[in-house]
Amino acid sequence: MKFCLISGKKGEDVKDVFINQAKNFFDTVVYAPISKIKVSLEDQDPKLFYKNYDLKSFDAIYVRIFEDDYMFGEIILDILEKSDVYMPTGLDGYQITNHKFYSVQMVSKIGVPVPDSSLTISPESSMIICKKMGFPIVLKLLRGFGGKGVMLINSEEELRPVLDTLNVLDELLSAQKFIPNLQTDTRALIIGDEIIGIRRKGTGSEWRANVSTGGSAEIIELDDNLKEIAKSVSEMLRLDVCAVDFIETDKEPIFIEANFTPGIMEKYFDSKLADSILSYIKKKAERKNSDKE
């Protein structure tokens, strides 16, 4: 069986883990940086190539791309979705998860608790809404990963210069009511029907519970309610593999965001998460191939 990992530049730090582990599951393993992929249209049939490889001829492809890859990433996902290749991800999920406000809006429509949120285009509107929400608030750029583009604002005085700067950069902003979390959040890593619970904790004065910003992580057992909620989010996104992040409160878990390209936290889990993802991809590709026969 043939497997390809397509990755954006921000995923290069874990490409070796995926490629090395994929060799335990697949006969042919190829790494294709998204910047090196070529798209062509021949006789109304879109083609996708990396070097001499026709990517549509592969059995399985795992696309790990980020907000920087957005325009080209959409095209690649669209082409592959319409091919016979198995992918654990897809275009709908990529578009929704790369828009932080839209993802909260879509998740709320299926009855999942979300924080009070807003979307604004001007500093004046942002200030009005944030003051109405009450400080502290969490200010997010629409696109970002690993806790980047996320700011905790404690007062109007802190907010004003931030809004002025972001207005110069012509950025849309999403503001959310801050939910106290003791520097901790809960991640549900979805791998098909398997749901792996991960507790992440910030370090020092870092309020964000992201491993990429210096936090720690440990495997935990999730209760059935949180598993059910996380699974409903992944199904709405049409993603077989993704991560769904929550803050757990005394009343209920609150959805924070969904991740199209979840980190594998190699520092804490070695290749365990990559192995689980690749094993699942192989099983799904085998099943898809057998259905075609």
Secondary structure in CASP SS format (residue, H / E / C, confidence):
PFRMAT SS
TARGET T0000
AUTHOR 0000-0000-0000
METHOD secondary structure of the structure
MODEL  1
M C 1.00
K E 1.00
F E 1.00
C E 1.00
L E 1.00
I E 1.00
S E 1.00
G C 1.00
K H 1.00
K H 1.00
G H 1.00
E H 1.00
D H 1.00
V H 1.00
K H 1.00
D H 1.00
V H 1.00
F H 1.00
I H 1.00
N H 1.00
Q H 1.00
A H 1.00
K C 1.00
N C 1.00
F C 1.00
F C 1.00
D C 1.00
T E 1.00
V E 1.00
V E 1.00
Y E 1.00
A E 1.00
P E 1.00
I H 1.00
S H 1.00
K H 1.00
I E 1.00
K E 1.00
V E 1.00
S E 1.00
L E 1.00
E E 1.00
D C 1.00
Q C 1.00
D E 1.00
P E 1.00
K E 1.00
L E 1.00
F E 1.00
Y E 1.00
K C 1.00
N C 1.00
Y E 1.00
D E 1.00
L H 1.00
K H 1.00
S H 1.00
F C 1.00
D C 1.00
A E 1.00
I E 1.00
Y E 1.00
V E 1.00
R E 1.00
I C 1.00
F C 1.00
E H 1.00
D H 1.00
D H 1.00
Y H 1.00
M H 1.00
F H 1.00
G H 1.00
E H 1.00
I H 1.00
I H 1.00
L H 1.00
D H 1.00
I H 1.00
L H 1.00
E H 1.00
K C 1.00
S C 1.00
D C 1.00
V C 1.00
Y E 1.00
M C 1.00
P C 1.00
T C 1.00
G C 1.00
L H 1.00
D H 1.00
G H 1.00
Y H 1.00
Q H 1.00
I H 1.00
T H 1.00
N C 1.00
H C 1.00
K H 1.00
F H 1.00
Y H 1.00
S H 1.00
V H 1.00
Q H 1.00
M H 1.00
V H 1.00
S H 1.00
K H 1.00
I C 1.00
G C 1.00
V C 1.00
P C 1.00
V C 1.00
P C 1.00
D C 1.00
S E 1.00
S E 1.00
L E 1.00
T E 1.00
I C 1.00
S C 1.00
P H 1.00
E H 1.00
S H 1.00
S H 1.00
M H 1.00
I H 1.00
I H 1.00
C H 1.00
K H 1.00
K H 1.00
M H 1.00
G C 1.00
F C 1.00
P C 1.00
I E 1.00
V E 1.00
L E 1.00
K E 1.00
L E 1.00
L C 1.00
R C 1.00
G C 1.00
F C 1.00
G C 1.00
G C 1.00
K C 1.00
G C 1.00
V E 1.00
M E 1.00
L E 1.00
I E 1.00
N C 1.00
S C 1.00
E H 1.00
E H 1.00
E H 1.00
L H 1.00
R H 1.00
P H 1.00
V H 1.00
L H 1.00
D H 1.00
T H 1.00
L H 1.00
N H 1.00
V H 1.00
L C 1.00
D C 1.00
E C 1.00
L C 1.00
L E 1.00
S E 1.00
A E 1.00
Q E 1.00
K E 1.00
F C 1.00
I C 1.00
P C 1.00
N C 1.00
L C 1.00
Q C 1.00
T E 1.00
D E 1.00
T E 1.00
R E 1.00
A E 1.00
L E 1.00
I E 1.00
I E 1.00
G C 1.00
D C 1.00
E E 1.00
I E 1.00
I E 1.00
G E 1.00
I E 1.00
R E 1.00
R E 1.00
K E 1.00
G C 1.00
T C 1.00
G C 1.00
S C 1.00
E C 1.00
W C 1.00
R C 1.00
A C 1.00
N C 1.00
V H 1.00
S H 1.00
T H 1.00
G C 1.00
G C 1.00
S E 1.00
A E 1.00
E E 1.00
I E 1.00
I E 1.00
E C 1.00
L C 1.00
D C 1.00
D H 1.00
N H 1.00
L H 1.00
K H 1.00
E H 1.00
I H 1.00
A H 1.00
K H 1.00
S H 1.00
V H 1.00
S H 1.00
E H 1.00
M H 1.00
L H 1.00
R C 1.00
L C 1.00
D C 1.00
V E 1.00
C E 1.00
A E 1.00
V E 1.00
D E 1.00
F E 1.00
I E 1.00
E E 1.00
T C 1.00
D C 1.00
K C 1.00
E C 1.00
P E 1.00
I E 1.00
F E 1.00
I E 1.00
E E 1.00
A E 1.00
N E 1.00
F C 1.00
T C 1.00
P C 1.00
G C 1.00
I C 1.00
M C 1.00
E H 1.00
K H 1.00
Y H 1.00
F H 1.00
D C 1.00
S C 1.00
K H 1.00
L H 1.00
A H 1.00
D H 1.00
S H 1.00
I H 1.00
L H 1.00
S H 1.00
Y H 1.00
I H 1.00
K H 1.00
K H 1.00
K H 1.00
A H 1.00
E H 1.00
R H 1.00
K H 1.00
N H 1.00
S H 1.00
D H 1.00
K H 1.00
E C 1.00
END
